[in-house]
Amino acid sequence: MCAMAAGRRGRRVLVVDSSKKLGKKILMSGGGRCNFTNLYVEPGNFLSANPHFCISALNRYTQWDFIALVDKHRVPWEERKHGQLFCRDSAKDILNLLVAECEQVGVSLRTHCQVTGISALPADAAGAASGPVRFRLAAGGETLTAESLVVATGGLSIPTLGASGFGYDIARQFGHEVLPTRAGLVPFTFSDGFKAVTERLSGLALDAVLSAPDNDGQAFSESLLFTHRGLSGPAVLQLSNYWQPGERIAIDLLPGESVADWLKARKRSHPRSLLRTLLGERLAKSLVLELQALLWPAWAETAITDVPDAVLLALAGELQAWSLKPSGTEGYRTAEVTLGGVDTRELSSRTMESRRQPGLYFIGEVVDVTGWLGGFNFQWAWSSGQAAGQFV
C-alpha cells in the first residue's frame, strides 16, 4: 500500500522482502479467503498506549477506499457476521491486486532479499536527483541507498511465516522506544485440571459471551471453541488482547437470558427432572456432564424439585459467569497479531515518520496499534501504508 501510494507520486520505490514469496500473511489469513477489512471500522476497535494515534490514518484512508480498490479489480467478496469482508474465491485476489497496482506505477518488488545492515548518512551526504540520500542498506549482497526508508516488517506473530523482531531492532537503532510486546488474538491454554476438561471437549463449539472482569469488563459475544490445548474461537481470540497473565476470564454459556428464571420455570414444569437433563436441552450433553462434575456434583442425582432455590440461583450465576483462570496463551506460534511495538508518541500520526530520524517511517503491525479480529488489522495496514506513502 505504501509502495503504490509513493509510486503514484512518481517516486522510485523498491520493496525488499526477506521471504521467498510475497504476502504470506495475506495468503493464509481468513482460512485462505483474507478478511481484508470490516464495514464498521472505528478507533475503538484498536488497542494502543496512545489510542488517538490511529484516528488520522483511518480517517484519510477508510474501509470504503479499500473496498473501492477491491471492486476496481473486480474481486468478488462477501460480508459475514459483524461486518467482516472476505474474498469469495481466494486471498490470492487481494495479493494480486496489490502487486498489480505496484507494477502499474513502476514499483520494484524484490523477494528473498535479506537486509543485514542499515546506516543513516550524514545530513550533508551527496544528494541524488530525487533528493538527499539518507540511508544505506546492506541487502541481498549489495548496497542500496535511499532518501526514505519505510519499516513494514510486522511483529513476532507466526514465526513460521518469517516473522521476527527485526523492525523493533531498527527502531531501537534509531533511538525509538519499543513498548513491551505480547501475543494477541491468540488461544488460551490451561495447566491445571481444567486442561483435561478441554481435551475431552475438544472440537465442541458454542456461542458465548466472554469477558475480562479484571480488565474493565471488556466482553465479546462470539463463538467459543474447546481444543486439546485449551480454549479458542473468535470470542477467545478477541478477549486475549485484553487479558493479562494471572487474570481470570468469565464465560456466559447462555447469553441473552436469565438462567435463574429459566431454572425456576423448569422446576415448576419438570419437577422430577435432573439438572443435567434440563440443561441438555440448551447445551451439548458432553459439556453438561463436565459442568455437572465441576459445578453441582452433590446434586447430580437429585430431582430439580428437591434442589433448593438458593442452589439454583448460585448455579445460574456460575453458568452465566463461569470463572476460569488461563495459565497462559499459545504464544506467538499461533497469535494472529503482536500487541505493543514502536511507541507511536515518537511518530507523526499524519505521515508515520519518525520524530527522531528524518526519512524513517514505521507502518502496520510493527507500530503499537493492534486491531480486533475481523479485518481491522488489515485496515490498519492499508491506512497506515497509504498515510506514509503520501510523504516518503
C-alpha positions in Angstrom: 0.0 0.0 0.0 2.8 2.4 0.9 4.8 1.5 -2.2 1.8 2.0 -4.6 0.9 5.3 -3.0 4.5 6.5 -3.3 4.7 5.2 -6.9 1.7 7.1 -7.9 3.5 10.3 -6.8 6.4 9.5 -9.2 8.7 8.2 -6.5 11.2 5.4 -7.3 10.3 2.6 -4.9 11.9 -0.7 -4.1 10.1 -3.2 -1.8 12.5 -5.6 -0.1 11.1 -8.8 1.3 13.2 -11.4 3.0 10.7 -14.1 2.2 10.7 -16.1 -1.0 7.0 -15.3 -1.5 5.2 -12.0 -1.3 2.2 -11.6 1.1 2.4 -14.8 3.1 0.2 -13.4 5.8 -2.4 -12.2 3.3 -2.5 -15.7 1.7 -3.0 -17.6 4.9 -5.5 -15.1 6.5 -9.2 -15.8 6.8 -8.7 -19.5 6.1 -7.3 -18.6 2.7 -10.1 -16.1 1.9 -8.5 -13.0 3.5 -10.7 -10.9 5.8 -9.4 -7.8 4.1 -11.4 -5.1 6.1 -14.6 -4.5 8.1 -17.6 -2.4 7.4 -17.6 -0.9 10.9 -14.1 0.4 11.4 -13.8 2.7 14.4 -10.8 3.9 16.5 -12.4 1.9 19.4 -11.6 -1.3 17.5 -7.8 -0.7 18.1 -5.6 -1.0 21.1 -2.6 1.3 21.7 -0.9 3.1 24.6 -1.7 6.2 22.5 -5.3 5.5 21.4 -5.8 8.6 19.4 -2.8 7.9 17.1 -4.7 5.7 14.6 -7.5 8.2 14.0 -5.8 10.3 11.4 -4.7 7.5 9.1 -8.0 5.6 9.4 -10.0 8.7 8.6 -7.9 9.5 5.5 -8.0 6.0 4.0 -11.1 4.2 5.1 -12.6 0.8 4.6 -14.7 2.2 1.8 -11.5 3.3 0.0 -10.1 -0.2 0.1 -13.4 -1.7 -0.9 -13.4 0.6 -4.0 -9.9 -0.8 -4.8 -11.2 -4.3 -4.5 -14.2 -3.5 -6.7 -11.9 -1.8 -9.3 -10.1 -5.1 -9.7 -13.4 -7.0 -9.9 -12.6 -9.2 -6.9 -15.7 -10.9 -5.7 -16.3 -10.6 -2.0 -18.9 -11.3 0.7 -19.9 -9.9 4.0 -20.0 -12.2 7.0 -21.1 -11.5 10.6 -20.0 -8.4 12.4 -19.3 -6.6 9.1 -16.3 -8.8 8.2 -15.5 -8.8 4.5 -13.8 -11.8 2.8 -12.8 -12.7 -0.7 -15.4 -15.1 -2.2 -12.7 -17.0 -4.0 -9.2 -16.7 -2.7 -6.8 -14.4 -0.7 -4.6 -14.5 -3.8 -7.0 -12.0 -5.3 -6.0 -9.4 -2.7 -2.3 -10.1 -3.1 -2.6 -10.0 -6.9 -4.4 -6.6 -6.9 -1.7 -5.1 -4.6 1.1 -6.4 -6.9 -0.7 -5.2 -10.0 -1.1 -1.7 -8.6 2.6 -1.6 -7.6 3.7 -2.8 -11.1 1.4 -0.2 -12.8 3.3 2.6 -11.1 6.8 1.1 -11.6 7.4 -0.2 -8.1 10.2 -2.8 -8.0 9.5 -5.9 -5.8 12.4 -8.0 -4.6 11.9 -11.2 -2.7 14.4 -13.4 -0.9 16.4 -10.3 -0.1 17.7 -10.1 3.5 18.6 -6.8 4.9 21.7 -7.3 7.1 22.6 -3.7 8.0 21.2 -0.1 7.9 23.0 3.1 8.5 22.0 6.7 8.4 24.2 9.0 6.3 25.3 12.5 7.5 22.9 15.3 6.7 25.3 16.7 4.1 25.7 13.5 2.2 25.7 13.8 -1.6 22.2 14.2 -2.9 20.6 12.2 -5.7 18.3 13.6 -8.4 15.2 12.9 -6.3 16.5 14.2 -3.0 19.1 13.7 -0.3 20.4 10.2 0.3 19.7 9.5 3.9 20.1 5.7 4.3 22.5 3.0 3.2 21.3 -0.7 3.4 23.2 -3.9 3.0 20.7 -6.2 1.4 21.0 -9.3 -0.7 24.7 -9.0 -1.1 24.6 -5.4 -2.4 24.4 -1.9 -1.1 21.2 0.1 -1.5 20.7 3.8 -0.9 17.5 5.7 -0.3 16.1 9.0 0.7 13.2 7.4 2.7 13.1 4.1 4.5 9.8 2.5 5.5 9.7 -0.3 8.1 6.7 -2.5 7.4 8.1 -5.7 8.9 5.2 -6.8 11.1 5.5 -8.2 14.5 6.5 -11.5 16.1 3.3 -13.4 15.3 3.5 -16.7 13.4 7.3 -17.1 13.1 6.9 -19.9 10.5 5.9 -17.2 8.1 9.1 -15.3 8.7 8.0 -13.0 11.5 10.8 -11.6 13.6 11.7 -8.6 15.8 13.8 -7.0 13.0 11.5 -3.9 12.8 11.9 -3.4 16.6 15.7 -3.7 16.2 15.6 -0.9 13.6 13.5 1.3 15.8 15.9 0.9 18.7 18.9 1.5 16.5 17.5 4.9 15.7 16.6 5.7 19.3 13.0 4.8 19.4 11.3 3.2 22.4 9.6 -0.1 21.7 6.8 -0.9 24.1 6.6 -4.4 25.5 5.2 -6.9 23.1 3.0 -9.9 23.6 0.9 -12.3 21.6 -2.6 -11.1 20.6 -5.6 -12.7 19.0 -4.4 -16.0 20.5 -6.0 -19.1 22.1 -5.8 -19.6 25.9 -4.1 -22.6 27.5 -4.6 -24.3 30.8 -2.2 -26.2 33.0 -4.5 -27.2 35.9 -7.2 -29.8 36.0 -9.3 -27.9 33.5 -6.9 -28.9 30.7 -8.3 -32.4 30.9 -11.8 -31.0 30.5 -10.9 -29.1 27.3 -9.2 -32.2 25.9 -12.3 -34.2 26.4 -14.5 -31.5 24.9 -12.0 -30.8 22.0 -13.9 -29.8 18.9 -17.0 -28.6 20.7 -18.1 -25.0 19.7 -20.9 -22.9 21.1 -21.9 -19.2 21.1 -21.0 -17.5 24.3 -20.1 -14.1 25.8 -16.5 -13.9 27.2 -15.4 -11.1 29.4 -12.4 -10.0 31.4 -13.8 -8.9 34.8 -10.3 -7.8 36.0 -9.9 -5.6 32.9 -12.7 -3.1 32.7 -15.2 -5.9 32.0 -14.4 -5.9 28.2 -16.7 -8.5 26.7 -17.1 -10.3 23.3 -20.1 -12.2 22.0 -18.8 -14.8 19.6 -18.1 -18.5 19.1 -16.1 -20.4 21.7 -14.1 -23.5 20.8 -12.7 -26.2 23.1 -9.4 -27.6 21.9 -6.9 -30.2 23.2 -4.8 -27.3 24.5 -7.5 -25.0 26.0 -9.9 -22.5 24.6 -10.0 -20.9 21.2 -12.6 -19.5 18.8 -13.3 -15.8 17.9 -14.5 -14.9 21.4 -11.3 -16.1 23.0 -9.1 -14.5 20.4 -10.8 -11.2 20.9 -10.6 -11.3 24.6 -6.9 -12.4 24.6 -6.0 -8.8 23.5 -7.3 -7.5 26.9 -6.3 -10.4 29.2 -3.2 -10.2 31.3 -1.4 -13.2 32.8 -2.8 -14.1 36.2 -6.3 -12.7 35.5 -9.5 -14.7 35.3 -12.0 -14.8 32.5 -15.8 -15.2 32.7 -17.9 -17.1 30.3 -21.7 -16.7 29.8 -22.7 -20.0 28.4 -26.4 -19.0 27.9 -26.2 -15.3 26.9 -29.2 -13.1 26.4 -31.5 -14.6 29.0 -31.9 -15.1 32.7 -30.8 -18.7 33.5 -32.2 -18.2 37.1 -35.7 -17.6 35.8 -35.4 -20.4 33.3 -34.4 -22.9 36.0 -37.2 -21.8 38.3 -39.7 -22.2 35.4 -38.3 -25.7 34.7 -38.6 -26.6 38.4 -42.3 -25.9 38.2 -42.9 -27.6 34.9 -40.5 -30.6 35.2 -40.1 -31.1 38.9 -38.8 -34.7 38.6 -36.1 -34.0 36.0 -32.4 -33.9 36.8 -30.4 -30.7 36.2 -28.3 -32.4 33.5 -31.4 -33.4 31.6 -32.9 -29.9 31.6 -29.6 -28.2 30.7 -29.1 -30.8 28.0 -31.9 -29.0 26.2 -29.8 -25.9 25.9 -26.2 -27.1 25.9 -24.3 -30.0 24.4 -24.7 -33.1 26.6 -20.9 -33.6 26.8 -20.5 -30.1 28.1 -23.3 -30.5 30.6 -21.6 -33.6 32.1 -18.4 -31.8 32.5 -20.2 -28.8 34.1 -22.1 -31.2 36.4 -18.8 -32.6 37.7 -17.4 -29.1 38.2 -20.4 -27.1 39.5 -23.1 -29.3 41.0 -21.7 -32.8 41.8 -23.6 -33.0 45.1 -26.9 -32.5 43.3 -26.2 -34.7 40.2 -28.8 -37.4 41.0 -31.3 -35.1 42.7 -34.6 -34.1 41.1 -34.7 -30.4 40.5 -37.8 -30.0 42.8 -35.5 -31.1 45.7 -32.7 -28.7 44.8 -33.0 -25.5 46.9 -33.7 -22.3 45.1 -30.5 -20.8 46.6 -28.5 -23.6 44.9 -30.2 -23.0 41.6 -29.6 -19.3 41.9 -25.9 -19.9 42.6 -25.7 -22.4 39.7 -27.4 -19.9 37.3 -24.7 -17.4 38.3 -22.0 -19.9 37.5 -23.4 -20.7 34.1 -23.6 -17.0 33.2 -20.3 -16.1 34.7 -18.2 -19.3 34.6 -14.9 -18.2 36.1 -11.7 -19.7 34.7 -8.1 -18.8 35.0 -5.9 -19.5 31.9 -2.3 -20.4 32.6 -1.3 -18.5 29.5 -1.7 -18.4 25.7 -0.4 -20.4 22.8 2.1 -17.5 22.3 3.4 -16.1 19.0 3.3 -19.5 17.3 -0.4 -19.2 16.6 -1.1 -15.5 17.5 -2.6 -13.5 14.7 -1.1 -10.2 15.8 1.6 -8.7 18.1 0.5 -6.3 20.8 2.8 -3.4 21.6 5.6 -2.3 19.4 7.2 1.0 18.2 5.9 3.8 20.5 3.6 6.0 18.5 4.4 9.1 20.6 7.7 9.2 18.6 5.9 9.1 15.2 3.8 11.6 13.3 0.2 10.4 13.1 -0.2 12.3 9.8 2.9 10.9 8.0 4.0 7.9 10.1 7.5 9.5 10.0 9.9 9.2 12.9 10.4 12.3 15.1 13.9 11.1 15.7 15.2 10.3 12.3 14.1 12.2 9.2 13.1 9.9 6.3 12.4 6.9 8.6 8.8 5.6 8.7 7.1 2.8 10.6 3.7 1.4 9.5 1.4 -1.6 10.2 1.9 -4.2 12.9 5.4 -3.1 13.9 3.7 0.0 15.4 1.9 0.0 18.7 -1.5 -0.2 17.1 -3.4 -3.5 17.3 -6.9 -4.2 15.9 -9.6 -6.5 16.9 -10.3 -9.8 15.0 -12.4 -9.2 11.9 -10.3 -7.3 9.3 -9.2 -4.4 11.5 -5.5 -5.2 11.4 -5.5 -5.3 7.6 -7.3 -2.0 7.5 -4.6 -0.5 9.7 -2.0 -1.9 7.3 -3.8 -0.3 4.3 -4.4 3.0 6.1 -1.0 3.5 7.7 0.7 2.4 4.5 -1.3 4.9 2.5 -0.5 7.6 5.0 3.2 7.1 4.8 3.1 6.7 1.0 1.9 10.2 0.6 5.1 11.6 2.2 8.0 9.3 1.6 
